[in-house]
Amino acid sequence: MNMIWQGRLDGEELLYHRIFQRVKEETHYENISTNDFVLHGFAVDEGVRRNKGRVGAKNAPDIIRKNMANFPVTLPDFSLLDFGNITCENGNLEQTQNLLAEKVSQVLTKGGKSLILGGGHEVTFAHYSGIKKAFPGKKVGIINIDAHFDNRQPESGVGATSGTGFWQIAQEGNIHSLHIGIQKNSNTLKLFDTAHQYGMKYILADEIFFENLPSIYQRIDDLLEEVDVAYLTVCMDVFNASIAPGVSASSYNGIFADAAFMHFYRHILKNDKLIALDIAEVNPEFDIHERTSKLAASLVNEWFMI
């Protein structure tokens, strides 16, 4: 077992199990069974570099793994297969995204649940492409928990970045997306205009408070009812800099992982259509006591407990 997957050993009986005791490191996709959680690390931040952000997110997957390892297993049939990390060679982001999409497609075709630890938010286009490859005839709903729309049009000579994913997806046909946590001070009017043009729905960060949960639930349900499968992507820069300092673009007025957030987050995870989840933009270079990695690991673990 990889040295990353270690934790407190209370015993070998099932009731004592922690995640590190249930991880299998895999290389063969034919070994995936229905409902296995299947993990890939997206050790890439070429899209962040192209987007003029603070690089370092490529180092996040293993640190998030380390912080996942010690959580207790709460469901008896829990299974996690780890297929290691994907890296970006020679700055060829497009080739790397295609590689991840191919792997995601294999996971979903076998009935597994796709989990990706990023890496920059350029993971979104790759993850979505893999879902479409596996289910070409199905409507894919995307929930993006993020301060940013990530719907910039690629610049000439630069290509895809961590900020272009939703624009790229929209070029392939009707997009079914809901962006939760959008900050008015982090998106230009052009980005809001692009969202409106393509029908990207959104919930502002200011709208996330406990008394407003019924409305948030309704908007989540409205999106999920109109699609066949669902994919959730969480950009860690949506959170307040005090709880998530280790990101490319920190947010002094970001949201908190409080009761209101956890309620609607779990509401998404409980939906039977959810087949894919990724965490993006953890940047260990700027983290404090692995605070951001620990929060990311906790958010992943919530899916394991549903």
Backbone torsions as a table, in degrees:
resi	resn	phi	psi	omega
1	MET	NA	136.7	177.4
2	ASN	-54.1	141.6	-178.7
3	MET	-62.4	-18.8	179.0
4	ILE	-66.1	-39.0	-175.8
5	TRP	-86.2	81.5	176.9
6	GLN	-135.6	157.0	177.8
7	GLY	-170.5	-169.6	-179.2
8	ARG	-75.7	125.2	-179.8
9	LEU	-98.4	104.3	178.5
10	ASP	-90.7	-18.0	-179.2
11	GLY	161.9	167.0	-177.8
12	GLU	-95.1	-12.3	178.0
13	GLU	-67.4	152.9	-174.8
14	LEU	-55.0	-37.6	-176.9
15	LEU	-64.8	-19.4	-179.6
16	TYR	-93.3	-8.0	-166.4
17	HIS	-64.0	140.2	168.8
18	ARG	-115.3	168.1	-172.1
19	ILE	-56.8	-39.9	-176.2
20	PHE	-60.8	-23.0	179.6
21	GLN	-81.4	-11.2	-175.7
22	ARG	-115.0	1.3	178.9
23	VAL	-80.9	137.1	171.0
24	LYS	-119.1	127.3	175.5
25	GLU	-83.2	126.2	-169.6
26	GLU	-127.4	156.5	171.0
27	THR	-132.7	-10.7	-175.2
28	HIS	-109.7	116.3	-176.1
29	TYR	-70.6	-19.8	178.4
30	GLU	-69.4	-12.7	179.2
31	ASN	-85.5	0.6	179.4
32	ILE	-78.2	133.5	175.7
33	SER	-110.7	161.4	179.0
34	THR	-55.2	133.4	177.4
35	ASN	74.3	4.1	168.9
36	ASP	-63.9	140.8	167.2
37	PHE	-82.6	129.1	-175.7
38	VAL	-121.7	119.8	-171.4
39	LEU	-106.0	132.2	166.4
40	HIS	-124.1	140.9	170.0
41	GLY	-93.3	131.6	177.3
42	PHE	-105.0	84.5	-173.9
43	ALA	-85.1	65.4	-169.8
44	VAL	-139.6	134.9	169.3
45	ASP	-140.2	25.7	176.5
46	GLU	-59.5	-36.1	179.0
47	GLY	-67.6	-33.1	176.1
48	VAL	-67.6	-43.8	178.8
49	ARG	-59.6	-45.5	179.4
50	ARG	-64.5	-28.4	-178.3
51	ASN	-88.5	9.1	177.8
52	LYS	64.0	32.3	177.8
53	GLY	-96.7	-179.1	179.3
54	ARG	-84.2	114.6	-177.4
55	VAL	-76.5	164.6	-178.8
56	GLY	136.6	-14.0	-177.8
57	ALA	-64.8	-21.1	-179.7
58	LYS	-64.1	-17.5	-179.5
59	ASN	-90.0	2.3	-172.5
60	ALA	-77.6	-37.6	-169.5
61	PRO	-53.4	-45.9	-177.3
62	ASP	-69.0	-32.8	179.5
63	ILE	-71.2	-37.2	175.5
64	ILE	-66.3	-42.5	176.2
65	ARG	-54.1	-48.2	-178.1
66	LYS	-57.2	-38.6	-178.6
67	ASN	-81.0	-12.9	173.7
68	MET	-84.3	-26.7	-163.7
69	ALA	-57.9	-33.5	-169.4
70	ASN	-94.9	-1.6	179.0
71	PHE	-65.4	142.0	177.8
72	PRO	-71.1	144.4	174.0
73	VAL	-80.3	127.8	-175.6
74	THR	-109.1	-14.9	179.9
75	LEU	-115.9	132.1	-171.8
76	PRO	-61.7	-30.7	-176.0
77	ASP	-98.2	17.0	-178.5
78	PHE	-61.3	132.8	178.6
79	SER	-143.5	129.4	179.6
80	LEU	-127.2	120.0	177.0
81	LEU	-105.7	128.2	-177.3
82	ASP	-109.4	115.7	-178.9
83	PHE	-98.4	17.1	173.7
84	GLY	78.2	-164.1	-173.7
85	ASN	-107.3	147.9	170.5
86	ILE	-105.9	134.2	179.4
87	THR	-118.6	164.6	-178.6
88	CYS	-104.3	114.7	-178.0
89	GLU	-91.6	133.0	172.8
90	ASN	56.6	29.5	177.5
91	GLY	69.4	13.7	-177.3
92	ASN	-87.9	80.3	-176.1
93	LEU	-63.9	-41.8	-175.9
94	GLU	-60.9	-41.8	177.8
95	GLN	-64.4	-39.6	179.2
96	THR	-66.2	-41.4	177.7
97	GLN	-62.9	-40.3	177.9
98	ASN	-63.9	-38.2	179.0
99	LEU	-63.7	-45.8	179.3
100	LEU	-64.3	-42.1	179.5
101	ALA	-57.7	-41.5	178.8
102	GLU	-61.9	-42.9	-179.3
103	LYS	-68.1	-41.5	178.2
104	VAL	-61.6	-42.0	179.0
105	SER	-58.7	-42.0	178.9
106	GLN	-64.5	-40.0	179.2
107	VAL	-60.6	-49.8	-174.0
108	LEU	-71.6	-34.0	177.7
109	THR	-63.1	-30.3	178.4
110	LYS	-85.9	-0.6	178.4
111	GLY	89.1	8.8	177.5
112	GLY	-79.0	167.9	175.1
113	LYS	-104.9	126.2	-173.2
114	SER	-87.5	123.3	177.5
115	LEU	-123.2	126.4	178.7
116	ILE	-126.5	131.7	174.8
117	LEU	-103.9	115.7	177.6
118	GLY	-92.7	170.5	17.7
119	GLY	78.2	161.7	178.5
120	GLY	-75.4	170.7	-176.1
121	HIS	-76.7	3.4	168.3
122	GLU	-65.1	-8.9	175.5
123	VAL	-62.7	-27.9	-174.5
124	THR	-59.8	-49.0	-177.7
125	PHE	-64.1	-37.1	179.3
126	ALA	-66.8	-45.4	-177.7
127	HIS	-64.4	-47.1	178.6
128	TYR	-59.5	-43.2	-178.9
129	SER	-60.9	-36.7	177.0
130	GLY	-66.6	-37.9	178.3
131	ILE	-65.4	-44.8	179.5
132	LYS	-65.0	-34.2	178.7
133	LYS	-65.2	-39.3	-180.0
134	ALA	-74.5	-36.0	-176.0
135	PHE	-129.7	69.8	-173.2
136	PRO	-62.2	-26.5	-176.4
137	GLY	-95.5	2.5	-174.1
138	LYS	-102.6	150.3	174.4
139	LYS	-80.3	126.3	-179.4
140	VAL	-104.1	122.2	174.2
141	GLY	-94.5	135.3	179.9
142	ILE	-119.6	126.1	170.1
143	ILE	-107.7	121.7	-177.1
144	ASN	-112.7	106.6	176.0
145	ILE	-90.3	107.3	-165.1
146	ASP	-164.4	149.5	172.4
147	ALA	-76.4	-19.1	-172.9
148	HIS	-119.8	150.4	176.1
149	PHE	-72.9	-28.7	-174.9
150	ASP	52.6	43.4	-179.7
151	ASN	-121.7	34.3	176.7
152	ARG	-70.8	147.3	171.9
153	GLN	-79.6	131.9	-178.8
154	PRO	-57.5	139.0	177.2
155	GLU	-78.4	145.9	177.2
156	SER	-61.7	130.3	178.9
157	GLY	86.0	-8.3	179.7
158	VAL	-105.9	-46.3	179.7
159	GLY	85.2	-161.4	-178.2
160	ALA	-62.0	145.5	176.0
161	THR	-137.5	-175.1	176.2
162	SER	-69.7	-12.8	-177.9
163	GLY	-106.4	7.7	-175.0
164	THR	-111.2	-2.7	-169.5
165	GLY	-54.3	-45.3	-175.2
166	PHE	-76.6	-28.0	171.6
167	TRP	-64.2	-43.6	179.7
168	GLN	-61.9	-43.6	179.7
169	ILE	-62.3	-40.4	-178.0
170	ALA	-65.7	-22.3	178.8
171	GLN	-73.7	-14.3	-175.5
172	GLU	-94.4	2.2	-178.5
173	GLY	137.0	-171.7	-179.6
174	ASN	-57.4	132.6	179.1
175	ILE	-103.8	138.0	178.8
176	HIS	-117.8	91.0	-175.0
177	SER	-134.4	148.8	174.2
178	LEU	-130.7	122.4	-175.8
179	HIS	-107.6	116.7	-173.9
180	ILE	-112.0	126.7	178.5
181	GLY	103.8	11.9	-176.8
182	ILE	-60.6	132.6	179.2
183	GLN	-101.6	131.2	177.2
184	LYS	-65.2	-30.5	-177.4
185	ASN	-88.8	8.9	179.9
186	SER	-120.9	1.6	-177.8
187	ASN	-136.7	129.0	177.4
188	THR	-70.8	165.5	176.2
189	LEU	-59.6	-31.7	177.7
190	LYS	-60.8	-40.8	-179.4
191	LEU	-69.6	-37.9	174.0
192	PHE	-63.7	-41.7	179.9
193	ASP	-62.6	-42.7	177.9
194	THR	-61.0	-42.3	178.1
195	ALA	-59.0	-44.7	-179.5
196	HIS	-66.8	-40.3	-178.9
197	GLN	-60.3	-40.2	-176.1
198	TYR	-94.1	0.6	178.8
199	GLY	74.8	28.4	175.6
200	MET	-78.5	116.4	-179.5
201	LYS	-81.5	156.2	-179.0
202	TYR	-153.4	156.3	174.5
203	ILE	-124.8	120.0	-178.8
204	LEU	-68.5	152.4	176.1
205	ALA	-54.8	-36.8	-178.9
206	ASP	-64.3	-19.1	-178.2
207	GLU	-87.9	-4.1	-176.1
208	ILE	-92.5	95.4	174.0
209	PHE	-150.9	159.3	-166.6
210	PHE	-55.9	-44.0	-176.3
211	GLU	-66.9	-17.0	-178.2
212	ASN	-96.3	4.4	-177.7
213	LEU	-56.2	-40.8	179.5
214	PRO	-56.2	-40.3	178.7
215	SER	-67.8	-39.9	179.2
216	ILE	-65.3	-44.9	177.0
217	TYR	-56.2	-44.5	-176.2
218	GLN	-62.5	-42.2	-178.0
219	ARG	-70.3	-34.2	174.5
220	ILE	-64.8	-47.3	-178.3
221	ASP	-64.0	-38.3	179.2
222	ASP	-59.9	-42.9	179.5
223	LEU	-66.3	-48.0	-173.4
224	LEU	-69.2	-26.3	178.7
225	GLU	-69.5	-27.0	-174.3
226	GLU	-92.8	1.8	-178.2
227	VAL	-120.4	169.3	-179.6
228	ASP	-95.5	-39.6	178.5
229	VAL	-135.5	157.0	-175.7
230	ALA	-128.3	147.9	-179.5
231	TYR	-133.8	130.3	-178.9
232	LEU	-113.4	126.3	176.6
233	THR	-122.3	131.4	-177.7
234	VAL	-117.5	116.4	175.2
235	CYS	-95.5	120.5	-171.3
236	MET	-67.7	-11.9	177.4
237	ASP	-77.6	1.2	173.0
238	VAL	-70.5	-22.9	-174.1
239	PHE	-88.4	155.3	178.1
240	ASN	-58.3	141.4	-176.9
241	ALA	-58.6	-22.8	-179.8
242	SER	-71.5	-28.5	178.3
243	ILE	-105.5	-15.0	178.6
244	ALA	-139.3	69.5	179.6
245	PRO	-74.6	-22.7	-173.0
246	GLY	-91.1	70.1	178.4
247	VAL	-136.9	171.1	179.8
248	SER	-70.2	-42.9	-178.1
249	ALA	-129.2	94.6	-174.6
250	SER	-73.6	154.7	-172.5
251	SER	-126.3	109.9	-177.5
252	TYR	-65.5	-27.6	-179.1
253	ASN	-115.2	29.1	177.9
254	GLY	-67.4	172.9	-177.4
255	ILE	-79.2	168.6	178.5
256	PHE	-113.2	155.5	175.9
257	ALA	-85.3	59.6	-175.6
258	ASP	-93.6	-169.9	-176.4
259	ALA	-60.2	-42.4	-179.2
260	ALA	-61.0	-46.2	179.4
261	PHE	-61.5	-49.8	-175.1
262	MET	-63.0	-32.6	178.4
263	HIS	-63.9	-51.1	-176.8
264	PHE	-75.1	-28.0	177.2
265	TYR	-64.2	-46.9	178.3
266	ARG	-66.4	-32.5	177.2
267	HIS	-59.7	-40.6	177.1
268	ILE	-66.2	-47.2	-176.2
269	LEU	-61.7	-30.1	-177.4
270	LYS	-75.8	-12.7	-176.6
271	ASN	-70.6	129.8	-176.0
272	ASP	-64.5	-17.7	-178.4
273	LYS	-81.2	-11.6	-176.0
274	LEU	-73.7	119.9	-177.9
275	ILE	-123.2	-5.6	-173.9
276	ALA	-150.3	140.5	179.4
277	LEU	-144.2	137.5	169.0
278	ASP	-138.0	156.8	176.8
279	ILE	-117.8	127.3	-175.9
280	ALA	-124.3	158.1	168.7
281	GLU	72.2	19.5	167.1
282	VAL	-72.1	126.2	-179.4
283	ASN	-123.4	97.6	-176.0
284	PRO	-60.0	-23.2	-178.2
285	GLU	-60.4	-29.0	-174.5
286	PHE	-114.7	8.9	-177.9
287	ASP	-77.7	160.6	177.4
288	ILE	-122.1	116.1	-179.4
289	HIS	52.1	34.4	178.5
290	GLU	57.8	27.8	-176.4
291	ARG	-58.8	-45.4	-177.0
292	THR	-70.7	-39.5	178.3
293	SER	-64.7	-38.4	179.4
294	LYS	-66.5	-40.7	177.0
295	LEU	-64.3	-44.0	178.0
296	ALA	-59.0	-45.6	179.2
297	ALA	-61.0	-40.0	179.6
298	SER	-64.8	-38.4	179.7
299	LEU	-66.9	-38.5	175.3
300	VAL	-63.9	-44.4	-177.4
301	ASN	-61.2	-28.6	177.4
302	GLU	-58.8	-37.3	179.5
303	TRP	-66.5	-34.4	-178.8
304	PHE	-69.6	-17.3	-175.0
305	MET	-101.4	-1.5	-177.8
306	ILE	-79.5	NA	NA
